[in-house]
Amino acid sequence: MTTTRAAGAVLTSLVLAGTATLAGCSAQGTGGAAGESDGVTVLASFYPLQYVAQQIGGDLVTVDNLTPPAAEPHDLELSPAQVREIGTADLVVYLSGFQAAVDEGIEARAPEHVVDAADTAELVAHTGTEEGHEGETAEEHAEHAEDEHDHGAADPHFWLDPSRLATVGQAVADELAAVDPEHAEEYADGALRLGQQLDALDQELADGLAACQGATLVTSHTAFGYLADRYALEQVGISELDPEVEPSPARLRQIGDVVKENGVTTLFSETLVSPKVTETLADDLGVRTAVLDPLEGLSEDATAAGEDYVSVMRANLKALEEGLVCA
């Protein structure tokens, strides 16, 4: 998923669909300059960064999301209005290398105040395929190597480790203070509250998964490496970082071996991606499936039901507790 795909024509006709507001956020819109009436306008490139900005800024900010609800953020193409908004927002929060269209928009519009989450999240590589590609044909190996090269080394899904998301939150608070110095103390307080909230979530996950340390987590693709690292799980991806790349027959045989050798009882698919490959493989192997949410987006229904980053992570925890082989 780290593929910085060609964004297509940046000037497409896709209409901006800002995600509905969450707790602690003012009404959506494209406000003007900083101030108590209109607030500071923040433009986030996808949901976890929107959540951070909303939690820190509260009623002082208006947050728009470039990625429509429940859409795949990597496939995002920007309308002319969205490209203009990148240049007019008081603050833009994004993750470089994750959404090619946003990277191009940032370069074209050069906003004055920007937070790039990649600068603070300390991205690392997670292939989930460390066992190699034994049994591949030369053609399969060449395709696999090319795919790995295209994806690059860094896994972008840092927000699935709450401690890393908290670090990005501090950077957002610092930049909001630069945009709106009059309310610097409020932004610092917001970052502190968010940090405490994420610390509590981190402890909840650690406690819930303590008996699962070392368990094999077989996922539809390798989106959960930071979560696995944080809570001592062993992620194995059926596909790699790009969920649209079909696994080779050799890879499917490897997954079958992993399942049998480690007594895996559940294969995890994910929201926003077709579960077909995972479900078919699970049927072939005689194991169950469950769903994890990589939290790249939040649907309008989920927002209307009061769901947010924390509640979805708790749902992920429940799915893991029920699906992993734990002591």
Secondary structure, 3 states (H helix, E strand, C coil): CCCCCCCCCCCCCCCCCCCCCCCCCCCCCCCCCCCCCCCEEEEECCHHHHHHHHHHHHHHEEEEECCCCCCCHHHCCCCHHHHHHHHHCCEEEECCCCCHHHHHHHHHHCCCCEEEHHHCCCCCCCCCCCCCCCCCCHHHHHHHHHHHHHHCCCCCCHHHCHHHHHHHHHHHHHHHHHHCHHHHHHHHHHHHHHHHHHHHHHHHHHHHCHHHCCCEEEECCCCCHHHHHHCCCEEEECCCCCCCCCCCHHHHHHHHHHHHHHCCCEEEEECCCCCHHHHHHHHHHCCEEEEECCCCCCCHHHHHCCCCHHHHHHHHHHHHHHHCCCC
